[in-house]
Amino acid sequence: MTVTVRAEGGRDWTFQEPGWRPLGYGLGDHGFYLWSARRLISFGDAGLREPELTPLDEDIIAVFYLDPTWLAVCETSVRLLGQAGELSRVELSEVATSVRLEGRVLVLDGPSGVQIKLEVGAKQLSVHD
């Protein structure tokens, strides 16, 4: 699919993104971001600089920005991403059907009724009791 993002002031960017999953988007203090099936695109500084592109090797379900890191919930894993790349990863036993962030705890529900809670630290993900 073709995705065009237009910032105030008339600047715009166009991307070709895989279309087998719907686009997701978020907005925070750092700026606007969106994700496709395989890539996170972050627009910091209200579109005054070039967007940061972060490709991932599996389908992205949801993304959260936790300054200064990104939390990417993928089809079979959860990844904590920093400036230098992946900081931590937890592999999932099944695909998450719903995802929510409660403070620094990520809650994932699976199709079999299993619920997983992950504590999101500054540089580490860990299973929350």
Residue frames as a rotation matrix with the C-alpha (Angstrom) as fourth column:
MET 1
0.585 0.811 0.000 0.00
0.811 -0.585 0.000 0.00
0.000 0.000 -1.000 0.00
THR 2
-0.332 -0.620 0.711 1.06
0.544 -0.742 -0.392 3.59
0.770 0.257 0.584 -0.52
VAL 3
0.448 0.380 -0.809 1.16
0.887 -0.302 0.349 5.73
-0.112 -0.874 -0.472 2.62
THR 4
-0.202 -0.474 0.857 1.63
0.468 -0.815 -0.341 9.51
0.860 0.332 0.386 2.48
VAL 5
0.243 0.180 -0.953 2.21
0.946 -0.260 0.192 11.57
-0.213 -0.949 -0.233 5.62
ARG 6
0.068 -0.151 0.986 1.93
0.480 -0.862 -0.165 15.34
0.875 0.485 0.014 5.38
ALA 7
-0.315 -0.266 -0.911 3.35
0.937 -0.241 -0.254 17.57
-0.152 -0.933 0.325 8.14
GLU 8
0.745 0.483 -0.460 2.31
0.452 -0.873 -0.184 21.12
-0.490 -0.071 -0.869 8.88
GLY 9
0.099 -0.717 -0.690 4.13
-0.396 -0.665 0.634 23.46
-0.913 0.211 -0.349 6.57
GLY 10
0.669 0.347 -0.657 3.50
-0.714 0.056 -0.698 21.26
-0.205 0.936 0.285 3.53
ARG 11
-0.471 -0.864 -0.176 6.32
-0.882 0.466 0.072 18.74
0.020 0.189 -0.982 3.91
ASP 12
0.651 0.714 0.257 5.32
-0.715 0.691 -0.111 15.19
-0.256 -0.112 0.960 3.02
TRP 13
-0.624 -0.769 0.136 6.75
-0.711 0.631 0.311 11.70
-0.325 0.097 -0.941 2.77
THR 14
0.523 0.755 -0.395 5.46
-0.847 0.512 -0.141 8.73
0.096 0.409 0.908 0.79
PHE 15
-0.535 -0.641 0.550 6.20
-0.719 0.688 0.102 5.11
-0.444 -0.341 -0.829 1.66
GLN 16
0.063 0.483 -0.873 5.41
-0.661 0.676 0.326 1.77
0.748 0.557 0.362 0.07
GLU 17
-0.518 -0.170 0.838 4.34
-0.831 0.331 -0.446 -0.51
-0.201 -0.928 -0.313 2.92
PRO 18
-0.935 0.233 -0.269 3.14
0.144 0.939 0.313 -4.12
0.326 0.254 -0.911 3.07
GLY 19
-0.528 0.807 0.265 -0.65
-0.751 -0.589 0.298 -4.18
0.396 -0.042 0.917 3.17
TRP 20
-0.290 0.449 -0.845 -1.57
0.132 0.893 0.430 -7.51
0.948 0.013 -0.318 4.75
ARG 21
-0.253 0.264 -0.931 -2.01
0.967 0.026 -0.255 -5.90
-0.043 -0.964 -0.262 8.20
PRO 22
0.726 0.555 0.406 -3.74
0.570 -0.816 0.096 -2.59
0.384 0.161 -0.909 8.91
LEU 23
-0.270 -0.786 0.557 -1.62
0.207 -0.612 -0.763 0.47
0.940 -0.091 0.328 9.66
GLY 24
0.461 0.325 -0.826 -1.27
0.880 -0.051 0.471 1.46
0.111 -0.944 -0.310 13.30
TYR 25
-0.060 -0.480 0.875 -0.35
0.270 -0.852 -0.449 4.88
0.961 0.209 0.180 14.65
GLY 26
0.347 0.114 -0.931 0.48
0.938 -0.043 0.344 6.72
0.000 -0.993 -0.121 17.85
LEU 27
0.318 -0.202 0.926 1.18
0.116 -0.961 -0.249 10.20
0.941 0.187 -0.283 19.12
GLY 28
0.517 -0.199 -0.833 3.37
0.856 0.155 0.494 11.22
0.031 -0.968 0.250 22.04
ASP 29
0.716 -0.298 -0.632 5.61
0.073 -0.867 0.492 13.97
-0.695 -0.399 -0.599 23.37
HIS 30
-0.326 -0.936 0.133 8.29
0.167 0.082 0.983 12.94
-0.931 0.342 0.130 20.87
GLY 31
-0.614 0.157 -0.774 5.96
-0.743 -0.447 0.499 13.20
-0.267 0.881 0.391 17.85
PHE 32
0.511 0.850 -0.130 3.83
-0.802 0.417 -0.428 11.06
-0.310 0.322 0.894 15.58
TYR 33
-0.707 -0.702 0.082 4.61
-0.601 0.658 0.454 7.46
-0.373 0.272 -0.887 14.65
LEU 34
0.508 0.829 -0.234 3.05
-0.846 0.431 -0.313 4.72
-0.159 0.357 0.921 12.58
TRP 35
-0.568 -0.668 0.481 3.70
-0.497 0.744 0.445 1.09
-0.655 0.014 -0.755 11.85
SER 36
0.173 0.518 -0.838 2.89
-0.934 0.355 0.026 -1.26
0.311 0.779 0.545 9.03
ALA 37
0.952 0.218 -0.217 3.16
-0.168 0.960 0.225 -5.04
0.257 -0.177 0.950 9.03
ARG 38
0.599 -0.780 -0.179 6.97
0.777 0.621 -0.107 -4.89
0.195 -0.075 0.978 9.06
ARG 39
-0.426 -0.821 0.380 8.21
0.688 -0.567 -0.454 -1.36
0.588 0.068 0.806 9.78
LEU 40
0.378 0.381 -0.844 8.03
0.825 -0.553 0.120 1.35
-0.421 -0.741 -0.523 12.44
ILE 41
-0.204 -0.367 0.908 8.20
0.717 -0.687 -0.116 4.92
0.667 0.627 0.404 11.09
SER 42
0.211 0.192 -0.958 8.78
0.912 -0.391 0.123 7.70
-0.351 -0.900 -0.257 13.63
PHE 43
0.134 -0.064 0.989 8.31
0.568 -0.813 -0.129 11.41
0.812 0.579 -0.073 12.91
GLY 44
0.025 -0.194 -0.981 10.02
0.959 -0.271 0.078 13.39
-0.281 -0.943 0.179 15.66
ASP 45
-0.705 -0.393 -0.590 10.25
0.348 -0.917 0.194 17.17
-0.617 -0.069 0.784 15.94
ALA 46
0.184 0.922 -0.340 6.80
0.001 -0.346 -0.938 17.67
-0.983 0.173 -0.064 14.34
GLY 47
0.712 0.129 0.690 8.10
0.612 0.367 -0.701 16.55
-0.344 0.921 0.182 10.96
LEU 48
0.822 -0.436 -0.367 11.07
-0.476 -0.879 -0.020 18.95
-0.314 0.191 -0.930 10.89
ARG 49
-0.344 -0.939 -0.023 13.58
-0.821 0.289 0.492 16.16
-0.455 0.188 -0.870 10.26
GLU 50
-0.321 0.171 -0.932 13.56
-0.685 0.638 0.353 12.97
0.654 0.751 -0.088 8.24
PRO 51
0.671 0.632 0.388 11.56
-0.730 0.471 0.495 10.13
0.130 -0.615 0.778 9.79
GLU 52
-0.499 -0.776 0.386 13.37
-0.827 0.559 0.056 7.23
-0.259 -0.291 -0.921 11.45
LEU 53
0.412 0.588 -0.696 12.65
-0.780 0.622 0.064 3.87
0.470 0.516 0.716 9.80
THR 54
-0.451 -0.509 0.733 12.94
-0.815 0.569 -0.106 0.68
-0.363 -0.645 -0.672 11.86
PRO 55
0.041 0.461 -0.886 12.34
-0.737 0.613 0.285 -2.56
0.675 0.641 0.365 9.93
LEU 56
-0.162 -0.040 0.986 11.38
-0.802 0.588 -0.108 -5.73
-0.575 -0.808 -0.128 11.83
ASP 57
-0.798 -0.318 -0.511 11.51
-0.576 0.651 0.495 -9.31
0.175 0.689 -0.703 10.63
GLU 58
-0.734 0.668 -0.122 8.04
0.674 0.738 -0.011 -10.37
0.082 -0.090 -0.993 11.76
ASP 59
-0.090 0.803 0.589 4.55
0.488 -0.480 0.729 -8.88
0.868 0.353 -0.349 11.72
ILE 60
-0.976 -0.205 0.073 3.99
0.068 -0.606 -0.792 -5.97
0.207 -0.768 0.606 14.10
ILE 61
-0.176 0.947 -0.268 0.77
0.898 0.266 0.351 -6.01
0.403 -0.179 -0.897 16.13
ALA 62
0.901 0.432 0.045 1.27
0.364 -0.808 0.462 -2.86
0.236 -0.400 -0.886 18.26
VAL 63
-0.224 -0.965 0.135 3.95
0.696 -0.255 -0.671 -0.31
0.683 -0.056 0.729 19.16
PHE 64
0.877 0.383 -0.290 4.33
0.472 -0.577 0.666 1.87
0.088 -0.721 -0.687 22.26
TYR 65
0.081 -0.852 0.517 6.83
0.151 -0.503 -0.851 4.67
0.985 0.147 0.088 22.83
LEU 66
0.888 0.050 -0.457 8.38
0.457 0.011 0.890 4.62
0.049 -0.999 -0.013 26.33
ASP 67
0.754 -0.577 0.314 10.91
-0.359 -0.763 -0.538 7.44
0.550 0.293 -0.782 26.27
PRO 68
-0.046 -0.338 -0.940 13.62
-0.835 -0.503 0.222 6.77
-0.548 0.796 -0.259 25.15
THR 69
-0.881 -0.318 0.351 12.72
-0.142 0.885 0.444 3.21
-0.452 0.341 -0.824 24.02
TRP 70
-0.207 0.802 -0.560 10.17
-0.928 0.020 0.371 1.57
0.308 0.597 0.741 21.76
LEU 71
-0.532 0.178 0.828 8.12
-0.326 0.859 -0.394 -1.46
-0.781 -0.479 -0.400 22.75
ALA 72
-0.371 0.358 -0.857 7.15
-0.903 0.077 0.423 -3.53
0.218 0.931 0.294 19.69
VAL 73
-0.104 0.442 0.891 4.62
-0.397 0.803 -0.445 -6.31
-0.912 -0.400 0.092 20.08
CYS 74
-0.544 -0.164 -0.823 5.13
-0.836 0.187 0.515 -8.68
0.070 0.969 -0.239 17.17
GLU 75
0.284 0.753 -0.593 3.31
-0.702 0.585 0.406 -11.82
0.653 0.301 0.695 16.13
THR 76
0.680 -0.056 -0.731 5.53
0.320 0.920 0.227 -14.19
0.660 -0.388 0.643 18.17
SER 77
-0.242 -0.799 -0.550 7.70
0.931 -0.032 -0.364 -11.87
0.274 -0.600 0.752 20.27
VAL 78
0.946 0.320 -0.060 7.85
0.322 -0.897 0.302 -8.63
0.043 -0.305 -0.951 22.24
ARG 79
0.048 -0.978 0.205 10.90
0.920 -0.036 -0.390 -6.44
0.388 0.207 0.898 21.68
LEU 80
0.737 -0.016 -0.676 12.34
0.352 -0.844 0.404 -3.49
-0.577 -0.536 -0.616 23.55
LEU 81
0.358 -0.558 0.749 14.17
0.879 -0.068 -0.472 -1.28
0.314 0.827 0.466 21.05
GLY 82
0.463 -0.305 -0.832 16.67
0.385 -0.776 0.499 1.48
-0.798 -0.552 -0.242 21.73
GLN 83
0.606 -0.287 -0.742 18.86
-0.630 -0.743 -0.227 3.78
-0.486 0.605 -0.631 19.64
ALA 84
-0.409 -0.897 -0.168 21.39
-0.857 0.314 0.408 1.00
-0.314 0.311 -0.897 19.05
GLY 85
-0.488 0.281 -0.827 18.80
-0.458 0.724 0.516 -1.67
0.743 0.631 -0.224 18.20
GLU 86
0.477 0.754 -0.451 17.17
-0.082 0.549 0.831 -4.46
0.875 -0.360 0.324 20.16
LEU 87
-0.270 -0.524 0.808 17.78
-0.843 -0.276 -0.461 -4.28
0.464 -0.806 -0.367 23.93
SER 88
-0.740 0.138 0.659 15.60
-0.383 0.719 -0.580 -7.19
-0.554 -0.681 -0.479 25.07
ARG 89
-0.376 0.638 -0.672 13.20
-0.744 0.225 0.630 -9.77
0.553 0.736 0.390 23.65
VAL 90
-0.507 0.340 0.792 10.61
-0.460 0.670 -0.582 -12.20
-0.729 -0.660 -0.184 25.01
GLU 91
-0.888 0.220 -0.404 9.34
-0.262 0.481 0.837 -14.99
0.379 0.849 -0.369 22.76
LEU 92
-0.234 0.905 0.356 5.59
-0.928 -0.098 -0.360 -15.70
-0.291 -0.415 0.862 22.92
SER 93
-0.770 -0.003 0.638 4.00
-0.004 1.000 0.000 -19.15
-0.638 -0.003 -0.770 22.93
GLU 94
-0.100 0.759 0.643 1.01
0.964 0.235 -0.128 -17.91
-0.248 0.607 -0.755 20.92
VAL 95
-0.624 -0.073 0.778 -0.07
0.481 -0.821 0.309 -14.83
0.616 0.567 0.547 18.98
ALA 96
-0.808 0.326 -0.490 -1.54
0.309 -0.474 -0.825 -12.07
-0.502 -0.818 0.283 21.14
THR 97
-0.250 0.814 0.524 -5.19
0.913 0.019 0.406 -11.27
0.321 0.580 -0.749 20.38
SER 98
0.808 0.395 0.437 -5.25
0.255 -0.904 0.344 -8.13
0.531 -0.167 -0.831 22.54
VAL 99
-0.240 -0.945 -0.223 -2.51
0.868 -0.106 -0.484 -5.92
0.434 -0.310 0.846 23.93
ARG 100
0.782 0.392 0.485 -2.55
0.169 -0.882 0.440 -3.09
0.600 -0.262 -0.756 26.46
LEU 101
-0.394 -0.919 -0.025 0.03
0.442 -0.165 -0.882 -1.14
0.806 -0.358 0.471 28.41
GLU 102
0.798 0.594 -0.102 -0.73
0.328 -0.286 0.900 -0.47
0.506 -0.752 -0.423 32.09
GLY 103
0.797 -0.604 -0.001 2.02
-0.405 -0.535 0.741 1.85
-0.448 -0.590 -0.671 33.27
ARG 104
-0.146 -0.917 -0.372 5.20
-0.987 0.109 0.119 -0.20
-0.068 0.384 -0.921 32.79
VAL 105
-0.514 0.067 0.855 3.38
-0.120 0.982 -0.149 -3.56
-0.849 -0.179 -0.497 32.53
LEU 106
-0.551 0.305 -0.777 2.45
-0.820 -0.025 0.571 -4.94
0.154 0.952 0.264 29.12
VAL 107
-0.269 0.569 0.777 -0.59
-0.346 0.696 -0.630 -7.24
-0.899 -0.438 0.010 29.23
LEU 108
-0.639 0.024 -0.769 -1.07
-0.749 0.207 0.629 -9.71
0.174 0.978 -0.114 26.37
ASP 109
0.087 0.720 0.689 -4.10
-0.547 0.612 -0.571 -11.98
-0.832 -0.327 0.447 25.97
GLY 110
-0.875 -0.428 -0.227 -3.87
-0.439 0.500 0.747 -15.05
-0.206 0.753 -0.625 23.75
PRO 111
-0.296 0.809 -0.509 -6.54
-0.753 0.130 0.645 -16.99
0.588 0.574 0.570 21.87
SER 112
-0.265 0.163 -0.950 -6.45
0.315 0.946 0.075 -19.87
0.911 -0.279 -0.302 24.35
GLY 113
0.781 0.620 0.077 -7.26
0.173 -0.332 0.927 -17.52
0.600 -0.711 -0.367 27.25
VAL 114
0.202 -0.807 -0.555 -3.67
0.979 0.165 0.118 -17.35
-0.004 -0.567 0.824 28.49
GLN 115
0.950 0.037 0.309 -2.64
0.043 -0.999 -0.010 -13.93
0.308 0.023 -0.951 29.77
ILE 116
0.125 -0.971 -0.202 1.00
0.960 0.170 -0.221 -12.86
0.249 -0.166 0.954 29.91
LYS 117
0.996 0.085 -0.033 2.25
0.091 -0.953 0.289 -9.80
-0.006 -0.291 -0.957 31.78
LEU 118
0.200 -0.970 0.136 5.66
0.883 0.118 -0.455 -8.33
0.425 0.211 0.880 31.03
GLU 119
0.640 -0.163 -0.751 7.46
0.411 -0.753 0.514 -5.76
-0.649 -0.638 -0.415 33.16
VAL 120
0.638 -0.396 0.660 9.08
0.581 -0.315 -0.751 -3.15
0.505 0.863 0.029 30.92
GLY 121
0.449 -0.591 -0.670 12.34
0.613 -0.342 0.712 -1.92
-0.650 -0.731 0.208 32.40
ALA 122
0.489 -0.330 -0.807 14.71
-0.467 -0.881 0.077 0.69
-0.736 0.339 -0.585 31.02
LYS 123
-0.231 -0.675 -0.701 16.75
-0.972 0.130 0.195 -1.96
-0.041 0.727 -0.686 29.19
GLN 124
-0.984 -0.172 -0.045 15.06
-0.169 0.983 -0.068 -5.28
0.056 -0.060 -0.997 29.96
LEU 125
0.034 0.992 -0.125 11.75
-0.802 0.102 0.588 -7.11
0.596 0.080 0.799 29.57
SER 126
-0.951 -0.310 0.002 10.82
-0.251 0.767 -0.590 -9.63
0.181 -0.562 -0.807 32.25
VAL 127
-0.275 0.880 -0.388 7.80
0.350 0.467 0.812 -11.80
0.896 0.087 -0.436 33.05
HIS 128
-0.591 0.198 0.782 5.63
-0.667 -0.666 -0.335 -10.09
0.454 -0.720 0.525 35.66
ASP 129
-0.911 0.237 -0.339 4.10
0.363 0.851 -0.379 -12.26
0.199 -0.468 -0.861 38.40
